[in-house]
Amino acid sequence: MNDLAAFSAVAHHRSFRKAADTLGVSRSSLSHALIGLEEKLDIRLLNRTTRSVSLTQAGAELLERLDPLLRGLDDALDALSKARGRPSGTLRINANKSGARILLREVVPQFMAACPGVELDLVSEGQLVDIVGQGFDAGVRLFEAVPQDMVAVRFGGEARFIAVAAPSYLRERGEPRTPYDLQAHVCIRQRLPSGKRYRWEFARRGTEFALDVPGTLTLDDNDLLAEAATEGYGIAYLPEHFARPFLESGRLRIVLEDWCPPIDGLALYYPSNRHMPSSLRAFIDILKTVKGGS
């Protein structure tokens, strides 16, 4: 069973490194386990190169039959934990950094106290992933970006993306009055985990649009964007809570505020067509007590 579970993890992640991290084992031991499984079955399940892992036809057929069995086993073990009156096992949640911070501050302490038998695996790698394919029980992203076939539980209230700049930059370059004025400014651009450059989004009086702003500096982290803006490198666009400490200290100022309305904030989401582990149910019950949870 351990070897089959290891095969399922590698097959879903398409990576020995990620699967090993998920299972809490070394890559070498995972590789040996898969080699041993293939030898026992006398058939190749995976195609391996130095850069990628893919399923053979036999591997794909095994995975299709194996996944329901592993889910059934998880359900059976979960039923036992319910019979004992307390959740157990591992709860895996994929979240962005913003969501992970809120959960760590307002949900995780209560959850760990209420469910000491659960191991919480909170992954904040910053990428939008297929939570089912990657073996997560739930994910966190902006409510508007939750796939339609998922159940979403909003939390943390509304969110807002804002444009900010240091007072020194605004004294030198002036303040933009409309988003179109940004074409004459220096902007600090953002690279998304997908590799694409983020287009700044604005809305006012029912009009919404996105701009690919000019700039010579591109970063991939909101904390770094805020710090770069405080140094006067240009105008940055980021979630308000990342900029809040610098706004309160006067090191940053909001520009184009009328063009930056609030939007629905974060949501925890999970598949609607799968059995919900008791650990996830307990986590959601606590999450709903957080301000803005619904």
C-alpha positions as CSV (number, residue, x, y, z in Angstrom):
1,M,0.0,0.0,0.0
2,N,2.8,2.4,0.8
3,D,4.3,1.8,-2.7
4,L,1.0,2.3,-4.4
5,A,0.4,5.5,-2.4
6,A,3.9,6.7,-3.4
7,F,3.1,5.9,-7.1
8,S,-0.1,7.9,-6.9
9,A,1.7,10.9,-5.4
10,V,4.4,10.9,-8.1
11,A,1.8,10.4,-10.8
12,H,-0.3,13.4,-9.7
13,H,2.6,15.7,-9.0
14,R,4.6,14.6,-12.1
15,S,7.6,15.2,-9.9
16,F,9.6,13.0,-7.6
17,R,10.7,16.1,-5.6
18,K,7.2,17.4,-5.0
19,A,5.9,13.9,-4.2
20,A,8.7,13.3,-1.8
21,D,8.0,16.6,0.0
22,T,4.3,15.7,0.2
23,L,5.0,12.3,1.6
24,G,7.8,13.4,3.9
25,V,10.4,11.1,2.5
26,S,13.6,11.5,0.6
27,R,13.6,11.5,-3.2
28,S,16.1,8.6,-3.3
29,S,13.9,6.4,-1.1
30,L,10.8,7.3,-3.2
31,S,12.7,6.4,-6.4
32,H,13.7,3.1,-4.9
33,A,10.1,2.4,-3.9
34,L,8.8,3.0,-7.4
35,I,11.5,0.9,-9.0
36,G,10.7,-1.9,-6.5
37,L,7.0,-1.6,-7.4
38,E,7.7,-1.8,-11.1
39,E,9.8,-4.9,-10.5
40,K,7.1,-6.6,-8.4
41,L,4.5,-5.8,-11.1
42,D,6.9,-6.6,-13.9
43,I,5.8,-3.6,-15.9
44,R,7.0,0.0,-16.3
45,L,4.6,2.6,-14.8
46,L,6.6,5.8,-15.3
47,N,8.7,7.4,-18.0
48,R,11.6,9.3,-16.3
49,T,14.0,11.8,-17.7
50,T,16.2,14.2,-15.9
51,R,13.6,17.0,-16.3
52,S,10.2,15.3,-16.3
53,V,8.1,12.3,-15.2
54,S,5.2,11.0,-17.2
55,L,2.9,8.0,-17.0
56,T,3.1,5.0,-19.3
57,Q,-0.2,3.6,-20.6
58,A,0.0,0.9,-17.9
59,G,0.7,3.6,-15.3
60,A,-2.3,5.7,-16.5
61,E,-4.6,2.6,-16.3
62,L,-3.4,1.7,-12.8
63,L,-3.8,5.3,-11.6
64,E,-7.4,5.4,-12.9
65,R,-8.3,2.3,-10.9
66,L,-6.1,3.1,-7.9
67,D,-7.4,6.6,-7.0
68,P,-10.9,5.5,-6.1
69,L,-9.5,2.8,-3.9
70,L,-7.2,5.2,-2.0
71,R,-10.0,7.7,-1.6
72,G,-12.2,4.9,-0.2
73,L,-9.4,4.0,2.2
74,D,-9.2,7.6,3.3
75,D,-12.9,7.7,3.8
76,A,-12.8,4.5,5.9
77,L,-10.1,5.9,8.1
78,D,-12.0,9.2,8.4
79,A,-15.1,7.3,9.5
80,L,-13.0,5.7,12.3
81,S,-11.9,9.2,13.4
82,K,-15.5,10.3,13.5
83,A,-16.4,7.2,15.6
84,R,-13.7,8.2,18.1
85,G,-15.2,11.7,18.2
86,R,-12.2,13.6,16.9
87,P,-10.6,14.2,13.5
88,S,-7.2,12.7,12.6
89,G,-4.9,12.2,9.7
90,T,-3.4,15.0,7.5
91,L,-5.2,18.1,6.2
92,R,-3.4,19.6,3.1
93,I,-4.3,23.2,2.1
94,N,-2.7,25.2,-0.7
95,A,-2.9,28.9,-0.1
96,N,-1.3,32.2,-1.3
97,K,0.8,34.1,1.2
98,S,-2.0,36.5,2.1
99,G,-4.4,33.7,2.8
100,A,-1.8,31.7,4.7
101,R,-1.1,34.7,7.0
102,I,-4.8,35.1,7.8
103,L,-5.2,31.4,8.5
104,L,-2.1,31.3,10.7
105,R,-3.2,34.3,12.7
106,E,-6.9,33.6,13.1
107,V,-7.8,30.0,12.3
108,V,-4.8,27.6,12.8
109,P,-4.4,28.2,16.6
110,Q,-8.0,27.3,17.3
111,F,-7.9,24.4,14.9
112,M,-4.7,22.9,16.4
113,A,-6.2,23.2,19.9
114,A,-9.5,21.6,18.8
115,C,-7.9,18.9,16.6
116,P,-4.6,17.8,18.1
117,G,-4.7,14.5,16.2
118,V,-4.6,16.3,12.8
119,E,-1.3,17.2,11.0
120,L,-1.9,20.4,9.1
121,D,0.1,20.8,5.9
122,L,-0.3,24.4,4.7
123,V,1.6,25.1,1.4
124,S,2.0,28.7,0.3
125,E,4.0,28.3,-2.9
126,G,2.1,31.2,-4.7
127,Q,1.0,29.2,-7.7
128,L,-2.6,28.5,-8.7
129,V,-2.7,24.7,-8.8
130,D,-5.2,21.9,-9.5
131,I,-5.9,21.0,-5.8
132,V,-7.4,17.7,-6.7
133,G,-4.6,16.7,-9.1
134,Q,-2.0,17.8,-6.6
135,G,-3.5,16.0,-3.7
136,F,-4.8,18.9,-1.6
137,D,-8.0,18.8,0.4
138,A,-8.6,22.5,-0.1
139,G,-7.2,25.7,-1.6
140,V,-7.2,29.4,-1.0
141,R,-7.5,32.1,-3.7
142,L,-9.5,35.2,-4.5
143,F,-13.2,34.4,-4.5
144,E,-13.6,35.7,-8.1
145,A,-10.9,33.2,-9.2
146,V,-12.4,30.0,-7.6
147,P,-13.3,27.4,-10.2
148,Q,-17.1,27.1,-10.7
149,D,-17.2,23.4,-9.8
150,M,-15.8,24.1,-6.3
151,V,-17.5,25.0,-3.1
152,A,-16.2,28.3,-1.7
153,V,-16.2,29.7,1.8
154,R,-15.3,33.4,1.9
155,F,-13.3,34.8,4.8
156,G,-11.3,37.9,5.8
157,G,-13.7,40.4,4.3
158,E,-13.3,42.5,1.2
159,A,-9.9,43.1,-0.4
160,R,-8.5,45.9,-2.4
161,F,-5.5,46.4,-4.8
162,I,-4.0,49.8,-4.7
163,A,-1.4,51.9,-6.5
164,V,1.2,53.4,-4.2
165,A,4.3,55.5,-4.4
166,A,6.8,57.2,-2.1
167,P,6.3,60.9,-1.3
168,S,9.8,61.6,-2.8
169,Y,8.8,60.0,-6.1
170,L,5.6,62.0,-6.3
171,R,7.4,65.2,-5.5
172,E,9.7,64.6,-8.4
173,R,7.4,63.1,-11.0
174,G,4.0,64.4,-10.0
175,E,0.8,62.4,-9.2
176,P,-1.2,60.5,-11.9
177,R,-4.8,61.6,-12.1
178,T,-6.1,58.7,-14.2
179,P,-4.7,55.2,-14.9
180,Y,-3.8,56.4,-18.4
181,D,-1.3,58.9,-16.9
182,L,0.8,55.9,-15.8
183,Q,2.2,55.7,-19.3
184,A,4.3,58.8,-18.4
185,H,5.5,57.3,-15.1
186,V,7.9,54.7,-13.9
187,C,6.0,51.6,-12.6
188,I,7.3,48.6,-10.6
189,R,5.8,45.7,-12.5
190,Q,5.0,42.2,-11.1
191,R,5.7,38.8,-12.5
192,L,3.1,36.2,-11.7
193,P,4.0,32.6,-10.8
194,S,2.9,31.5,-14.2
195,G,5.7,33.7,-15.7
196,K,3.3,36.2,-17.2
197,R,3.5,39.9,-16.3
198,Y,0.5,41.2,-14.3
199,R,-1.7,43.8,-15.9
200,W,-2.9,46.4,-13.4
201,E,-6.7,46.4,-13.1
202,F,-8.8,49.5,-12.5
203,A,-12.5,50.2,-12.2
204,R,-14.7,53.3,-11.9
205,R,-18.4,54.0,-12.4
206,G,-18.9,50.6,-14.0
207,T,-15.9,50.7,-16.3
208,E,-13.3,48.1,-15.9
209,F,-10.0,47.7,-17.7
210,A,-6.4,46.4,-17.3
211,L,-3.1,48.1,-18.3
212,D,0.3,46.7,-19.1
213,V,2.2,49.6,-17.5
214,P,5.7,50.8,-18.4
215,G,8.7,50.2,-16.1
216,T,12.2,48.8,-15.9
217,L,11.9,46.8,-12.7
218,T,9.9,43.7,-12.3
219,L,9.4,41.7,-9.1
220,D,7.5,38.6,-8.1
221,D,6.7,39.3,-4.4
222,N,4.3,41.7,-2.9
223,D,6.5,42.5,0.1
224,L,9.4,43.4,-2.3
225,L,7.0,45.5,-4.3
226,A,6.1,47.5,-1.2
227,E,9.7,47.9,-0.2
228,A,10.8,49.0,-3.7
229,A,8.1,51.6,-3.8
230,T,9.2,53.0,-0.4
231,E,12.7,53.4,-1.9
232,G,11.3,55.7,-4.6
233,Y,11.8,53.3,-7.5
234,G,8.3,54.0,-8.9
235,I,4.6,53.3,-8.5
236,A,3.6,49.8,-7.3
237,Y,0.3,48.0,-7.5
238,L,-0.4,45.5,-4.8
239,P,-2.9,44.2,-2.2
240,E,-3.6,47.0,0.4
241,H,-2.6,45.0,3.5
242,F,1.0,44.6,2.2
243,A,1.3,48.4,1.9
244,R,-0.6,49.3,5.1
245,P,2.4,49.5,7.5
246,F,4.1,51.9,5.0
247,L,1.0,54.0,4.5
248,E,0.5,54.4,8.2
249,S,4.1,55.5,8.7
250,G,3.9,57.9,5.8
251,R,6.5,56.2,3.6
252,L,3.9,55.5,1.0
253,R,0.9,57.3,-0.4
254,I,-2.0,55.9,-2.4
255,V,-2.6,57.3,-5.9
256,L,-5.6,56.8,-8.1
257,E,-7.6,55.8,-5.1
258,D,-11.0,56.4,-6.9
259,W,-9.9,53.8,-9.5
260,C,-9.2,51.1,-6.9
261,P,-12.6,49.9,-5.5
262,P,-12.8,46.9,-3.1
263,I,-13.5,43.4,-4.4
264,D,-14.6,40.1,-2.9
265,G,-11.7,38.9,-0.8
266,L,-10.3,35.4,-0.2
267,A,-12.1,32.1,-0.2
268,L,-11.2,28.6,0.9
269,Y,-12.5,26.2,-1.7
270,Y,-12.8,22.4,-2.0
271,P,-14.4,19.9,-4.5
272,S,-18.1,19.6,-4.3
273,N,-18.2,16.0,-5.6
274,R,-15.9,14.4,-3.0
275,H,-16.3,13.2,0.5
276,M,-15.3,15.9,3.0
277,P,-12.8,14.7,5.6
278,S,-13.9,15.5,9.2
279,S,-10.7,17.5,9.6
280,L,-11.7,19.8,6.8
281,R,-15.2,20.2,8.2
282,A,-13.7,21.1,11.5
283,F,-11.3,23.6,9.8
284,I,-14.2,25.2,7.9
285,D,-16.4,25.5,11.1
286,I,-13.6,27.5,12.7
287,L,-13.0,29.5,9.5
288,K,-16.6,30.7,9.5
289,T,-16.2,32.3,12.9
290,V,-13.4,34.6,11.4
291,K,-14.6,38.1,10.5
292,G,-16.1,38.0,7.0
293,G,-16.3,34.2,6.9
294,S,-19.4,32.9,5.0
